[in-house]
């Protein structure tokens, strides 16, 4: 995964999201990472974002 993410941009994006949307997004991420297919999904993301 790209480790060169601009934290200022990430924080600005998060600050624009309301709490409900942020919680829903985090719940989706949590479900994905806890699924049996997490490694496959992560590898797919990596291959699509060099």
C-alpha positions, 0 to 999 in steps of 0.5 A: 500500500502507498505509504506516501499518503498526504496526512493533511489531505486525509484529515481534511477529507475526514473532517468533511465527513459527518460522524454517521458516514464515517462510522459506516465507512469504518464498519465496512472496512472492519468487516472487509478486514475481518472476512476470510477474503481480506488478503485477496481484497488487499492484494486486489487493491494493491494491484490496482494502485501501483 
